[in-house]
């Protein structure tokens, strides 16, 4: 099963386009980390700003990640995910 299909199976609220964008961001960050392992020491806001600067819709991707997290964690733990 493809990554985007797995994402949509986990969380029906995530569109195919959102799942593909998330996959593309993960591939992009992985490539950056392979070239510069120190990238993982960067804050999330800095990573997302860099992604945004490179054409990714950072706000939408963070919302997609939050949807997936809420779908994957038990209901009693979901309150910690609210921003």
HTML snippet that shows the backbone in 3Dmol.js (N, CA, C, O; Angstrom):
<script src="https://3Dmol.org/build/3Dmol-min.js"></script>
<div id="view" style="width:600px;height:400px;position:relative"></div>
<script>
const pdb = `
ATOM      1  N   UNK A   1       0.854  -1.176   0.000  1.00  0.00           N
ATOM      2  CA  UNK A   1       0.000   0.000   0.000  1.00  0.00           C
ATOM      3  C   UNK A   1       0.901   1.239   0.000  1.00  0.00           C
ATOM      4  O   UNK A   1       1.877   1.305   0.747  1.00  0.00           O
ATOM      5  N   UNK A   2       0.572   2.198  -0.825  1.00  0.00           N
ATOM      6  CA  UNK A   2       1.339   3.429  -0.932  1.00  0.00           C
ATOM      7  C   UNK A   2       1.172   4.282   0.318  1.00  0.00           C
ATOM      8  O   UNK A   2       0.176   4.173   1.034  1.00  0.00           O
ATOM      9  N   UNK A   3       2.163   5.131   0.567  1.00  0.00           N
ATOM     10  CA  UNK A   3       2.137   6.002   1.736  1.00  0.00           C
ATOM     11  C   UNK A   3       0.848   6.810   1.795  1.00  0.00           C
ATOM     12  O   UNK A   3       0.196   6.861   2.838  1.00  0.00           O
ATOM     13  N   UNK A   4       0.476   7.440   0.691  1.00  0.00           N
ATOM     14  CA  UNK A   4      -0.719   8.285   0.694  1.00  0.00           C
ATOM     15  C   UNK A   4      -1.975   7.473   0.998  1.00  0.00           C
ATOM     16  O   UNK A   4      -2.881   7.966   1.669  1.00  0.00           O
ATOM     17  N   UNK A   5      -2.038   6.245   0.517  1.00  0.00           N
ATOM     18  CA  UNK A   5      -3.184   5.381   0.823  1.00  0.00           C
ATOM     19  C   UNK A   5      -3.215   5.035   2.307  1.00  0.00           C
ATOM     20  O   UNK A   5      -4.284   5.004   2.917  1.00  0.00           O
ATOM     21  N   UNK A   6      -2.050   4.775   2.886  1.00  0.00           N
ATOM     22  CA  UNK A   6      -1.983   4.470   4.310  1.00  0.00           C
ATOM     23  C   UNK A   6      -2.430   5.666   5.147  1.00  0.00           C
ATOM     24  O   UNK A   6      -3.137   5.508   6.142  1.00  0.00           O
ATOM     25  N   UNK A   7      -2.018   6.846   4.741  1.00  0.00           N
ATOM     26  CA  UNK A   7      -2.411   8.067   5.451  1.00  0.00           C
ATOM     27  C   UNK A   7      -3.925   8.223   5.392  1.00  0.00           C
ATOM     28  O   UNK A   7      -4.564   8.507   6.405  1.00  0.00           O
ATOM     29  N   UNK A   8      -4.495   8.039   4.208  1.00  0.00           N
ATOM     30  CA  UNK A   8      -5.939   8.187   4.060  1.00  0.00           C
ATOM     31  C   UNK A   8      -6.700   7.094   4.795  1.00  0.00           C
ATOM     32  O   UNK A   8      -7.811   7.336   5.268  1.00  0.00           O
ATOM     33  N   UNK A   9      -6.139   5.917   4.899  1.00  0.00           N
ATOM     34  CA  UNK A   9      -6.780   4.846   5.648  1.00  0.00           C
ATOM     35  C   UNK A   9      -6.781   5.170   7.138  1.00  0.00           C
ATOM     36  O   UNK A   9      -7.756   4.894   7.837  1.00  0.00           O
ATOM     37  N   UNK A  10      -5.693   5.751   7.619  1.00  0.00           N
ATOM     38  CA  UNK A  10      -5.590   6.129   9.027  1.00  0.00           C
ATOM     39  C   UNK A  10      -6.524   7.276   9.364  1.00  0.00           C
ATOM     40  O   UNK A  10      -7.139   7.293  10.430  1.00  0.00           O
ATOM     41  N   UNK A  11      -6.631   8.238   8.450  1.00  0.00           N
ATOM     42  CA  UNK A  11      -7.437   9.426   8.714  1.00  0.00           C
ATOM     43  C   UNK A  11      -8.209   9.802   7.458  1.00  0.00           C
ATOM     44  O   UNK A  11      -7.652  10.364   6.515  1.00  0.00           O
ATOM     45  N   UNK A  12      -9.485   9.489   7.459  1.00  0.00           N
ATOM     46  CA  UNK A  12     -10.329   9.740   6.289  1.00  0.00           C
ATOM     47  C   UNK A  12     -10.456  11.227   5.980  1.00  0.00           C
ATOM     48  O   UNK A  12     -10.818  11.591   4.861  1.00  0.00           O
ATOM     49  N   UNK A  13     -10.166  12.095   6.950  1.00  0.00           N
ATOM     50  CA  UNK A  13     -10.265  13.534   6.736  1.00  0.00           C
ATOM     51  C   UNK A  13      -9.128  14.121   5.922  1.00  0.00           C
ATOM     52  O   UNK A  13      -9.168  15.297   5.559  1.00  0.00           O
ATOM     53  N   UNK A  14      -8.127  13.327   5.635  1.00  0.00           N
ATOM     54  CA  UNK A  14      -6.976  13.796   4.858  1.00  0.00           C
ATOM     55  C   UNK A  14      -7.222  13.475   3.386  1.00  0.00           C
ATOM     56  O   UNK A  14      -7.486  12.329   3.021  1.00  0.00           O
ATOM     57  N   UNK A  15      -7.131  14.499   2.559  1.00  0.00           N
ATOM     58  CA  UNK A  15      -7.356  14.300   1.119  1.00  0.00           C
ATOM     59  C   UNK A  15      -6.136  13.644   0.480  1.00  0.00           C
ATOM     60  O   UNK A  15      -5.054  13.597   1.065  1.00  0.00           O
ATOM     61  N   UNK A  16      -6.337  13.143  -0.722  1.00  0.00           N
ATOM     62  CA  UNK A  16      -5.229  12.536  -1.471  1.00  0.00           C
ATOM     63  C   UNK A  16      -4.132  13.564  -1.717  1.00  0.00           C
ATOM     64  O   UNK A  16      -2.946  13.245  -1.624  1.00  0.00           O
ATOM     65  N   UNK A  17      -4.522  14.786  -2.026  1.00  0.00           N
ATOM     66  CA  UNK A  17      -3.548  15.850  -2.264  1.00  0.00           C
ATOM     67  C   UNK A  17      -2.736  16.152  -0.999  1.00  0.00           C
ATOM     68  O   UNK A  17      -1.522  16.343  -1.072  1.00  0.00           O
ATOM     69  N   UNK A  18      -3.401  16.195   0.153  1.00  0.00           N
ATOM     70  CA  UNK A  18      -2.690  16.435   1.410  1.00  0.00           C
ATOM     71  C   UNK A  18      -1.710  15.303   1.702  1.00  0.00           C
ATOM     72  O   UNK A  18      -0.589  15.548   2.146  1.00  0.00           O
ATOM     73  N   UNK A  19      -2.123  14.089   1.458  1.00  0.00           N
ATOM     74  CA  UNK A  19      -1.257  12.938   1.713  1.00  0.00           C
ATOM     75  C   UNK A  19      -0.026  12.958   0.812  1.00  0.00           C
ATOM     76  O   UNK A  19       1.080  12.655   1.259  1.00  0.00           O
ATOM     77  N   UNK A  20      -0.216  13.312  -0.444  1.00  0.00           N
ATOM     78  CA  UNK A  20       0.913  13.393  -1.372  1.00  0.00           C
ATOM     79  C   UNK A  20       1.856  14.524  -0.962  1.00  0.00           C
ATOM     80  O   UNK A  20       3.075  14.366  -1.010  1.00  0.00           O
ATOM     81  N   UNK A  21       1.293  15.665  -0.558  1.00  0.00           N
ATOM     82  CA  UNK A  21       2.126  16.788  -0.118  1.00  0.00           C
ATOM     83  C   UNK A  21       2.933  16.415   1.112  1.00  0.00           C
ATOM     84  O   UNK A  21       4.102  16.781   1.228  1.00  0.00           O
ATOM     85  N   UNK A  22       2.312  15.688   2.031  1.00  0.00           N
ATOM     86  CA  UNK A  22       3.017  15.246   3.230  1.00  0.00           C
ATOM     87  C   UNK A  22       4.159  14.310   2.859  1.00  0.00           C
ATOM     88  O   UNK A  22       5.262  14.427   3.393  1.00  0.00           O
ATOM     89  N   UNK A  23       3.900  13.394   1.956  1.00  0.00           N
ATOM     90  CA  UNK A  23       4.950  12.483   1.489  1.00  0.00           C
ATOM     91  C   UNK A  23       6.094  13.263   0.866  1.00  0.00           C
ATOM     92  O   UNK A  23       7.261  12.988   1.145  1.00  0.00           O
ATOM     93  N   UNK A  24       5.768  14.236   0.022  1.00  0.00           N
ATOM     94  CA  UNK A  24       6.804  15.039  -0.623  1.00  0.00           C
ATOM     95  C   UNK A  24       7.645  15.796   0.406  1.00  0.00           C
ATOM     96  O   UNK A  24       8.862  15.901   0.254  1.00  0.00           O
ATOM     97  N   UNK A  25       7.006  16.321   1.445  1.00  0.00           N
ATOM     98  CA  UNK A  25       7.749  17.020   2.494  1.00  0.00           C
ATOM     99  C   UNK A  25       8.677  16.060   3.232  1.00  0.00           C
ATOM    100  O   UNK A  25       9.827  16.399   3.510  1.00  0.00           O
ATOM    101  N   UNK A  26       8.187  14.876   3.548  1.00  0.00           N
ATOM    102  CA  UNK A  26       9.016  13.890   4.253  1.00  0.00           C
ATOM    103  C   UNK A  26      10.215  13.497   3.402  1.00  0.00           C
ATOM    104  O   UNK A  26      11.328  13.384   3.916  1.00  0.00           O
ATOM    105  N   UNK A  27      10.004  13.290   2.118  1.00  0.00           N
ATOM    106  CA  UNK A  27      11.116  12.964   1.214  1.00  0.00           C
ATOM    107  C   UNK A  27      12.101  14.134   1.181  1.00  0.00           C
ATOM    108  O   UNK A  27      13.312  13.930   1.263  1.00  0.00           O
ATOM    109  N   UNK A  28      11.588  15.340   1.063  1.00  0.00           N
ATOM    110  CA  UNK A  28      12.432  16.537   1.025  1.00  0.00           C
ATOM    111  C   UNK A  28      13.276  16.661   2.296  1.00  0.00           C
ATOM    112  O   UNK A  28      14.482  16.895   2.223  1.00  0.00           O
ATOM    113  N   UNK A  29      12.641  16.504   3.454  1.00  0.00           N
ATOM    114  CA  UNK A  29      13.376  16.613   4.722  1.00  0.00           C
ATOM    115  C   UNK A  29      14.396  15.488   4.873  1.00  0.00           C
ATOM    116  O   UNK A  29      15.481  15.701   5.412  1.00  0.00           O
ATOM    117  N   UNK A  30      14.055  14.309   4.406  1.00  0.00           N
ATOM    118  CA  UNK A  30      14.989  13.183   4.467  1.00  0.00           C
ATOM    119  C   UNK A  30      16.213  13.461   3.611  1.00  0.00           C
ATOM    120  O   UNK A  30      17.341  13.195   4.024  1.00  0.00           O
ATOM    121  N   UNK A  31      15.991  13.989   2.430  1.00  0.00           N
ATOM    122  CA  UNK A  31      17.117  14.335   1.557  1.00  0.00           C
ATOM    123  C   UNK A  31      17.992  15.409   2.184  1.00  0.00           C
ATOM    124  O   UNK A  31      19.218  15.349   2.099  1.00  0.00           O
ATOM    125  N   UNK A  32      17.351  16.401   2.819  1.00  0.00           N
ATOM    126  CA  UNK A  32      18.123  17.445   3.511  1.00  0.00           C
ATOM    127  C   UNK A  32      18.916  16.858   4.665  1.00  0.00           C
ATOM    128  O   UNK A  32      20.061  17.249   4.892  1.00  0.00           O
ATOM    129  N   UNK A  33      18.322  15.927   5.395  1.00  0.00           N
ATOM    130  CA  UNK A  33      18.997  15.315   6.540  1.00  0.00           C
ATOM    131  C   UNK A  33      20.172  14.453   6.099  1.00  0.00           C
ATOM    132  O   UNK A  33      21.195  14.398   6.780  1.00  0.00           O
ATOM    133  N   UNK A  34      20.028  13.783   4.963  1.00  0.00           N
ATOM    134  CA  UNK A  34      21.128  12.978   4.447  1.00  0.00           C
ATOM    135  C   UNK A  34      22.304  13.871   4.057  1.00  0.00           C
ATOM    136  O   UNK A  34      23.462  13.506   4.261  1.00  0.00           O
ATOM    137  N   UNK A  35      22.003  15.030   3.502  1.00  0.00           N
ATOM    138  CA  UNK A  35      23.046  15.966   3.097  1.00  0.00           C
ATOM    139  C   UNK A  35      23.633  16.712   4.284  1.00  0.00           C
ATOM    140  O   UNK A  35      24.811  17.068   4.287  1.00  0.00           O
ATOM    141  N   UNK A  36      22.793  16.946   5.298  1.00  0.00           N
ATOM    142  CA  UNK A  36      23.218  17.706   6.470  1.00  0.00           C
ATOM    143  C   UNK A  36      22.490  17.154   7.700  1.00  0.00           C
ATOM    144  O   UNK A  36      21.407  17.636   8.029  1.00  0.00           O
ATOM    145  N   UNK A  37      23.057  16.157   8.386  1.00  0.00           N
ATOM    146  CA  UNK A  37      22.386  15.541   9.536  1.00  0.00           C
ATOM    147  C   UNK A  37      22.013  16.534  10.639  1.00  0.00           C
ATOM    148  O   UNK A  37      21.116  16.257  11.435  1.00  0.00           O
ATOM    149  N   UNK A  38      22.676  17.665  10.697  1.00  0.00           N
ATOM    150  CA  UNK A  38      22.358  18.669  11.711  1.00  0.00           C
ATOM    151  C   UNK A  38      20.998  19.307  11.533  1.00  0.00           C
ATOM    152  O   UNK A  38      20.521  20.013  12.422  1.00  0.00           O
ATOM    153  N   UNK A  39      20.361  19.065  10.383  1.00  0.00           N
ATOM    154  CA  UNK A  39      19.047  19.659  10.131  1.00  0.00           C
ATOM    155  C   UNK A  39      18.030  19.211  11.189  1.00  0.00           C
ATOM    156  O   UNK A  39      17.099  19.957  11.491  1.00  0.00           O
ATOM    157  N   UNK A  40      18.189  18.019  11.751  1.00  0.00           N
ATOM    158  CA  UNK A  40      17.240  17.521  12.752  1.00  0.00           C
ATOM    159  C   UNK A  40      17.399  18.223  14.092  1.00  0.00           C
ATOM    160  O   UNK A  40      16.556  18.062  14.975  1.00  0.00           O
ATOM    161  N   UNK A  41      18.456  18.993  14.259  1.00  0.00           N
ATOM    162  CA  UNK A  41      18.625  19.786  15.477  1.00  0.00           C
ATOM    163  C   UNK A  41      17.930  21.137  15.365  1.00  0.00           C
ATOM    164  O   UNK A  41      17.980  21.953  16.285  1.00  0.00           O
ATOM    165  N   UNK A  42      17.291  21.357  14.243  1.00  0.00           N
ATOM    166  CA  UNK A  42      16.586  22.601  13.975  1.00  0.00           C
ATOM    167  C   UNK A  42      15.197  22.536  14.585  1.00  0.00           C
ATOM    168  O   UNK A  42      14.599  21.463  14.660  1.00  0.00           O
ATOM    169  N   UNK A  43      14.681  23.677  15.021  1.00  0.00           N
ATOM    170  CA  UNK A  43      13.329  23.705  15.581  1.00  0.00           C
ATOM    171  C   UNK A  43      12.295  23.428  14.496  1.00  0.00           C
ATOM    172  O   UNK A  43      12.564  23.611  13.309  1.00  0.00           O
ATOM    173  N   UNK A  44      11.128  22.992  14.908  1.00  0.00           N
ATOM    174  CA  UNK A  44      10.055  22.705  13.957  1.00  0.00           C
ATOM    175  C   UNK A  44       9.688  23.956  13.167  1.00  0.00           C
ATOM    176  O   UNK A  44       9.465  23.886  11.959  1.00  0.00           O
ATOM    177  N   UNK A  45       9.624  25.092  13.842  1.00  0.00           N
ATOM    178  CA  UNK A  45       9.248  26.318  13.132  1.00  0.00           C
ATOM    179  C   UNK A  45      10.277  26.671  12.064  1.00  0.00           C
ATOM    180  O   UNK A  45       9.912  27.146  10.988  1.00  0.00           O
ATOM    181  N   UNK A  46      11.558  26.444  12.346  1.00  0.00           N
ATOM    182  CA  UNK A  46      12.597  26.714  11.361  1.00  0.00           C
ATOM    183  C   UNK A  46      12.499  25.730  10.198  1.00  0.00           C
ATOM    184  O   UNK A  46      12.640  26.122   9.040  1.00  0.00           O
ATOM    185  N   UNK A  47      12.258  24.449  10.503  1.00  0.00           N
ATOM    186  CA  UNK A  47      12.089  23.458   9.433  1.00  0.00           C
ATOM    187  C   UNK A  47      10.913  23.816   8.533  1.00  0.00           C
ATOM    188  O   UNK A  47      11.012  23.745   7.308  1.00  0.00           O
ATOM    189  N   UNK A  48       9.798  24.202   9.154  1.00  0.00           N
ATOM    190  CA  UNK A  48       8.612  24.511   8.372  1.00  0.00           C
ATOM    191  C   UNK A  48       8.786  25.813   7.599  1.00  0.00           C
ATOM    192  O   UNK A  48       8.262  25.944   6.493  1.00  0.00           O
ATOM    193  N   UNK A  49       9.510  26.777   8.160  1.00  0.00           N
ATOM    194  CA  UNK A  49       9.775  28.011   7.425  1.00  0.00           C
ATOM    195  C   UNK A  49      10.624  27.705   6.190  1.00  0.00           C
ATOM    196  O   UNK A  49      10.369  28.231   5.107  1.00  0.00           O
ATOM    197  N   UNK A  50      11.630  26.853   6.363  1.00  0.00           N
ATOM    198  CA  UNK A  50      12.458  26.446   5.236  1.00  0.00           C
ATOM    199  C   UNK A  50      11.638  25.724   4.181  1.00  0.00           C
ATOM    200  O   UNK A  50      11.813  25.953   2.984  1.00  0.00           O
ATOM    201  N   UNK A  51      10.746  24.855   4.625  1.00  0.00           N
ATOM    202  CA  UNK A  51       9.876  24.142   3.683  1.00  0.00           C
ATOM    203  C   UNK A  51       8.963  25.124   2.956  1.00  0.00           C
ATOM    204  O   UNK A  51       8.738  25.006   1.752  1.00  0.00           O
ATOM    205  N   UNK A  52       8.449  26.081   3.693  1.00  0.00           N
ATOM    206  CA  UNK A  52       7.588  27.098   3.091  1.00  0.00           C
ATOM    207  C   UNK A  52       8.360  27.912   2.052  1.00  0.00           C
ATOM    208  O   UNK A  52       7.847  28.212   0.974  1.00  0.00           O
ATOM    209  N   UNK A  53       9.592  28.261   2.393  1.00  0.00           N
ATOM    210  CA  UNK A  53      10.439  29.005   1.465  1.00  0.00           C
ATOM    211  C   UNK A  53      10.716  28.213   0.191  1.00  0.00           C
ATOM    212  O   UNK A  53      10.981  28.788  -0.865  1.00  0.00           O
ATOM    213  N   UNK A  54      10.652  26.898   0.300  1.00  0.00           N
ATOM    214  CA  UNK A  54      10.923  26.033  -0.857  1.00  0.00           C
ATOM    215  C   UNK A  54       9.639  25.612  -1.574  1.00  0.00           C
ATOM    216  O   UNK A  54       9.662  24.725  -2.428  1.00  0.00           O
ATOM    217  N   UNK A  55       8.511  26.257  -1.222  1.00  0.00           N
ATOM    218  CA  UNK A  55       7.275  26.045  -1.968  1.00  0.00           C
ATOM    219  C   UNK A  55       6.242  25.142  -1.322  1.00  0.00           C
ATOM    220  O   UNK A  55       5.175  24.925  -1.897  1.00  0.00           O
ATOM    221  N   UNK A  56       6.530  24.607  -0.137  1.00  0.00           N
ATOM    222  CA  UNK A  56       5.544  23.764   0.542  1.00  0.00           C
ATOM    223  C   UNK A  56       4.546  24.642   1.292  1.00  0.00           C
ATOM    224  O   UNK A  56       4.892  25.732   1.747  1.00  0.00           O
ATOM    225  N   UNK A  57       3.321  24.170   1.420  1.00  0.00           N
ATOM    226  CA  UNK A  57       2.284  24.865   2.189  1.00  0.00           C
ATOM    227  C   UNK A  57       2.398  24.406   3.639  1.00  0.00           C
ATOM    228  O   UNK A  57       1.710  23.473   4.054  1.00  0.00           O
ATOM    229  N   UNK A  58       3.258  25.057   4.401  1.00  0.00           N
ATOM    230  CA  UNK A  58       3.602  24.618   5.745  1.00  0.00           C
ATOM    231  C   UNK A  58       2.389  24.557   6.670  1.00  0.00           C
ATOM    232  O   UNK A  58       2.244  23.599   7.429  1.00  0.00           O
ATOM    233  N   UNK A  59       1.532  25.547   6.620  1.00  0.00           N
ATOM    234  CA  UNK A  59       0.363  25.566   7.507  1.00  0.00           C
ATOM    235  C   UNK A  59      -0.544  24.367   7.229  1.00  0.00           C
ATOM    236  O   UNK A  59      -1.037  23.729   8.158  1.00  0.00           O
ATOM    237  N   UNK A  60      -0.758  24.066   5.961  1.00  0.00           N
ATOM    238  CA  UNK A  60      -1.599  22.929   5.585  1.00  0.00           C
ATOM    239  C   UNK A  60      -0.946  21.611   6.007  1.00  0.00           C
ATOM    240  O   UNK A  60      -1.628  20.701   6.479  1.00  0.00           O
ATOM    241  N   UNK A  61       0.364  21.513   5.838  1.00  0.00           N
ATOM    242  CA  UNK A  61       1.068  20.281   6.214  1.00  0.00           C
ATOM    243  C   UNK A  61       1.029  20.060   7.725  1.00  0.00           C
ATOM    244  O   UNK A  61       0.869  18.929   8.182  1.00  0.00           O
ATOM    245  N   UNK A  62       1.173  21.123   8.494  1.00  0.00           N
ATOM    246  CA  UNK A  62       1.074  20.978   9.957  1.00  0.00           C
ATOM    247  C   UNK A  62      -0.337  20.558  10.363  1.00  0.00           C
ATOM    248  O   UNK A  62      -0.508  19.739  11.266  1.00  0.00           O
ATOM    249  N   UNK A  63      -1.338  21.114   9.700  1.00  0.00           N
ATOM    250  CA  UNK A  63      -2.722  20.716   9.990  1.00  0.00           C
ATOM    251  C   UNK A  63      -2.942  19.245   9.633  1.00  0.00           C
ATOM    252  O   UNK A  63      -3.639  18.530  10.353  1.00  0.00           O
ATOM    253  N   UNK A  64      -2.358  18.796   8.538  1.00  0.00           N
ATOM    254  CA  UNK A  64      -2.468  17.387   8.146  1.00  0.00           C
ATOM    255  C   UNK A  64      -1.804  16.494   9.181  1.00  0.00           C
ATOM    256  O   UNK A  64      -2.358  15.462   9.559  1.00  0.00           O
ATOM    257  N   UNK A  65      -0.616  16.884   9.643  1.00  0.00           N
ATOM    258  CA  UNK A  65       0.061  16.107  10.690  1.00  0.00           C
ATOM    259  C   UNK A  65      -0.771  16.046  11.960  1.00  0.00           C
ATOM    260  O   UNK A  65      -0.829  15.005  12.614  1.00  0.00           O
ATOM    261  N   UNK A  66      -1.417  17.151  12.316  1.00  0.00           N
ATOM    262  CA  UNK A  66      -2.259  17.161  13.506  1.00  0.00           C
ATOM    263  C   UNK A  66      -3.466  16.231  13.329  1.00  0.00           C
ATOM    264  O   UNK A  66      -3.846  15.526  14.264  1.00  0.00           O
ATOM    265  N   UNK A  67      -4.065  16.226  12.141  1.00  0.00           N
ATOM    266  CA  UNK A  67      -5.179  15.313  11.869  1.00  0.00           C
ATOM    267  C   UNK A  67      -4.735  13.859  12.033  1.00  0.00           C
ATOM    268  O   UNK A  67      -5.439  13.051  12.639  1.00  0.00           O
ATOM    269  N   UNK A  68      -3.569  13.538  11.492  1.00  0.00           N
ATOM    270  CA  UNK A  68      -3.062  12.174  11.594  1.00  0.00           C
ATOM    271  C   UNK A  68      -2.769  11.800  13.042  1.00  0.00           C
ATOM    272  O   UNK A  68      -3.082  10.692  13.479  1.00  0.00           O
ATOM    273  N   UNK A  69      -2.179  12.711  13.770  1.00  0.00           N
ATOM    274  CA  UNK A  69      -1.873  12.433  15.177  1.00  0.00           C
ATOM    275  C   UNK A  69      -3.153  12.168  15.954  1.00  0.00           C
ATOM    276  O   UNK A  69      -3.212  11.235  16.756  1.00  0.00           O
ATOM    277  N   UNK A  70      -4.174  12.978  15.723  1.00  0.00           N
ATOM    278  CA  UNK A  70      -5.449  12.786  16.429  1.00  0.00           C
ATOM    279  C   UNK A  70      -6.087  11.452  16.064  1.00  0.00           C
ATOM    280  O   UNK A  70      -6.721  10.815  16.905  1.00  0.00           O
ATOM    281  N   UNK A  71      -5.924  11.030  14.822  1.00  0.00           N
ATOM    282  CA  UNK A  71      -6.499   9.756  14.397  1.00  0.00           C
ATOM    283  C   UNK A  71      -5.733   8.573  14.978  1.00  0.00           C
ATOM    284  O   UNK A  71      -6.286   7.484  15.133  1.00  0.00           O
ATOM    285  N   UNK A  72      -4.462   8.788  15.300  1.00  0.00           N
ATOM    286  CA  UNK A  72      -3.611   7.677  15.729  1.00  0.00           C
ATOM    287  C   UNK A  72      -3.519   7.501  17.239  1.00  0.00           C
ATOM    288  O   UNK A  72      -3.140   6.427  17.706  1.00  0.00           O
ATOM    289  N   UNK A  73      -3.858   8.535  18.017  1.00  0.00           N
ATOM    290  CA  UNK A  73      -3.695   8.427  19.469  1.00  0.00           C
ATOM    291  C   UNK A  73      -5.047   8.166  20.134  1.00  0.00           C
ATOM    292  O   UNK A  73      -6.094   8.518  19.590  1.00  0.00           O
ATOM    293  N   UNK A  74      -5.014   7.553  21.304  1.00  0.00           N
ATOM    294  CA  UNK A  74      -6.263   7.311  22.031  1.00  0.00           C
ATOM    295  C   UNK A  74      -6.978   8.625  22.361  1.00  0.00           C
ATOM    296  O   UNK A  74      -6.337   9.662  22.535  1.00  0.00           O
ATOM    297  N   UNK A  75      -8.275   8.573  22.442  1.00  0.00           N
ATOM    298  CA  UNK A  75      -9.106   9.748  22.691  1.00  0.00           C
ATOM    299  C   UNK A  75      -8.653  10.493  23.944  1.00  0.00           C
ATOM    300  O   UNK A  75      -8.626  11.723  23.948  1.00  0.00           O
ATOM    301  N   UNK A  76      -8.301   9.778  24.995  1.00  0.00           N
ATOM    302  CA  UNK A  76      -7.920  10.436  26.241  1.00  0.00           C
ATOM    303  C   UNK A  76      -6.629  11.247  26.122  1.00  0.00           C
ATOM    304  O   UNK A  76      -6.369  12.119  26.951  1.00  0.00           O
ATOM    305  N   UNK A  77      -5.834  10.974  25.119  1.00  0.00           N
ATOM    306  CA  UNK A  77      -4.576  11.706  24.919  1.00  0.00           C
ATOM    307  C   UNK A  77      -4.698  12.824  23.883  1.00  0.00           C
ATOM    308  O   UNK A  77      -3.750  13.586  23.691  1.00  0.00           O
ATOM    309  N   UNK A  78      -5.829  12.934  23.224  1.00  0.00           N
ATOM    310  CA  UNK A  78      -5.956  13.894  22.138  1.00  0.00           C
ATOM    311  C   UNK A  78      -5.963  15.351  22.595  1.00  0.00           C
ATOM    312  O   UNK A  78      -5.601  16.230  21.813  1.00  0.00           O
ATOM    313  N   UNK A  79      -6.357  15.629  23.817  1.00  0.00           N
ATOM    314  CA  UNK A  79      -6.377  17.003  24.305  1.00  0.00           C
ATOM    315  C   UNK A  79      -4.985  17.621  24.250  1.00  0.00           C
ATOM    316  O   UNK A  79      -4.861  18.832  24.069  1.00  0.00           O
ATOM    317  N   UNK A  80      -3.957  16.830  24.401  1.00  0.00           N
ATOM    318  CA  UNK A  80      -2.588  17.349  24.350  1.00  0.00           C
ATOM    319  C   UNK A  80      -2.193  17.785  22.945  1.00  0.00           C
ATOM    320  O   UNK A  80      -1.196  18.488  22.778  1.00  0.00           O
ATOM    321  N   UNK A  81      -2.948  17.385  21.942  1.00  0.00           N
ATOM    322  CA  UNK A  81      -2.612  17.711  20.563  1.00  0.00           C
ATOM    323  C   UNK A  81      -3.207  19.033  20.110  1.00  0.00           C
ATOM    324  O   UNK A  81      -2.823  19.549  19.060  1.00  0.00           O
ATOM    325  N   UNK A  82      -4.153  19.603  20.889  1.00  0.00           N
ATOM    326  CA  UNK A  82      -4.782  20.850  20.490  1.00  0.00           C
ATOM    327  C   UNK A  82      -3.803  22.002  20.628  1.00  0.00           C
ATOM    328  O   UNK A  82      -3.098  22.131  21.628  1.00  0.00           O
ATOM    329  N   UNK A  83      -3.780  22.833  19.601  1.00  0.00           N
ATOM    330  CA  UNK A  83      -2.866  23.989  19.598  1.00  0.00           C
ATOM    331  C   UNK A  83      -3.596  25.229  20.013  1.00  0.00           C
ATOM    332  O   UNK A  83      -3.001  26.305  20.073  1.00  0.00           O
TER     333      UNK A  83
END
`;
const viewer = $3Dmol.createViewer("view");
viewer.addModel(pdb, "pdb");
viewer.setStyle({}, {cartoon: {color: "spectrum"}});
viewer.zoomTo();
viewer.render();
</script>
